[in-house]
Amino acid sequence: MKKIFLIIICLYFAMGNFDQLESKTKNNLISLDSPLNIEANTLDILYSEKKAIFTGKVKAVQEDITLTTDKLEIVYNLDDNNGELNFDKLNCFGNVLISFDDQFATSELAEYDVKKNIIILENNVIIGRDKSSAIKTGKVVIDMNTGTIDTKSPERVNAIININ
């Protein structure tokens, strides 16, 4: 699995950074090759539901990607063959901000389905770069397998693109 919950890939597609994106999306976005540091006010582990719930000023950092949110829920499973921990879904609730280099994505809700390799951002979605180019809409669905971004929102899409 490659990289943390990298919703920020929208920026690469929207702004044309395909070379860098390709190296980050060949596999799933959560990497067990590098440490994932998560800080929060509380952590609840629900063993029977196979969930870890981080709440209160959640900050997750892996390499050069940072995710902040009010609540991060990780749905996981354990591989019976080797005992390895695998993530199934990551859900973010409230004040979601993902930043990577000079790019960012914000929303109120975010879901990364690791098995399907699909990311969904909902409610007040803003994807931007350098504060000079941005896309705002109500919902974005990113299929990491095909590299497609679909704004499934009934709201109009607003785009500000700074052409240099």
N, C-alpha and C positions, 0 to 999 in steps of 0.2 A: 504494500500500500504506500502510495507516495503523497506526502505533504498533508498538513493539517487542513481542515475544513476551508478550502480555498475558493470561496465564492468570488474572490477578486478576479478570477480568470475572465469574468465578463469583460473586464477592462481590456484585456489582451485582444479578445475577439472584437470588441467594439472599437478599439483604437488601433488595431492592426499589428500587435506585437506577436505574430504567430511563431517566430523562431524560438523565443523564450518560452512561450506557452507549451510548445510541443514537448520540451524536455520535462515539464512539470505535470503533464497529463497522460503520459504513456500508461500509467497504472492508476490505481485509486489515489486519492489525495492525502491520505493519512500515512505518514511514514513511521515505521517502527525502527528505521535505521538511525534516526536522530531523536534526541529527547524531546518530549512534549511537556512543557511546564505549564501547569494550570494553577492559578491562585483564585480563591473565592472566600467569601465569609463563612460558608458552610458547605459540607459535602454529605450527601445521604446516599448510601449504597443499598439498593433494594435487590438483594440476591435472588429472590423468587421471581422477580420481573426482569432480572439481568439488566439493571439500569444503574447508572451513576449520575446523580443530579448535583451540580454545582450551582449555588445561588449567591447573589450579593456581590456586585462589582467583580464579575468573573473576567479574568484575563488569561487567555491561552496563547502561548508563544511557542512556535517551532521554527527554528532557523530564522528567516527574515520575515515571517508572516505573523501578524498579531491579530487576535480576535478578542473583542470585548463585548459583553452582553450582560443582561441582568440575571439570566438563567441559562445554563447549558446542560442539556440532558444527553447522555451518551447511552445508547442501547448496544449491548455487546453480547458476544457468545464465546464460549470456550471450545476450541477444537478438541474433540475427544481423542484423536489420534496422537497429537503432540502437546496438548495442554496449552496451546498458544491462544492468546487473547485476540479476538477479532472484533472490530467495530461494525455494526450493522447500520446504525443511523446516528446522526448528530442533529439535535434540534436546539435552536436558540430562540429565546423569548425575551423581547424587550430590548430596545436600544442596541441593536446589533451593529457593530462596526468592525470591518475587516480591512486591514491596511497592509500594503506590500509595496516597498519602495515609495514611489510618488503616486500610487493608486489607492483607491478606497472604494468600499461599497457599504451602504447603510440600509437598514430595513428594521421593521419591528419584529418580523418572524423570519427564520431561516431554517431550512432543512437540507441535510445532505444525506441521501440514500446511498450508502457505500456500495451495496450489492448492485444496484442499478446504475450507479455512477451518475446520478442526477442531483442537481442542486436547485432548490426552489427558494426564492426570496419573495416576501410578501409585505404589503402595507408600507407605503412611503419609501419605495425603493429608489435609491440614488446611487449611481455608479459613476465615478469620476476619476480624473487624472490631473494632477498638478493644480487643482482648483480652477483649471482653465477650460476643461471639457467635461461635460456630464450628461447623463441620461437619467430622467426621472419618470417613473411609472408606478403602477400599483402592484404588479406581479411579474416576475421573470422566472422562466424555467430554462435551465441550462443542461443540455444533454452532453456530458463529457465524452461519451462514446462517439458521437457524430460531430461534435463541435458546433452544435446549433444553439442559438439563444432565441427564445420565443417570449414575447411580452403577451401573456395570456390575460392581461388585465382589460376590463371594460373601459378603464380610464385611458385617456389619450396619452401618448408618449411625448415627452418634451425632451429635446436634445439641444445642447449647446456645444458646438464643436469649434474649437479654435484652430484655424488652419494657419500654419506658419510657413 
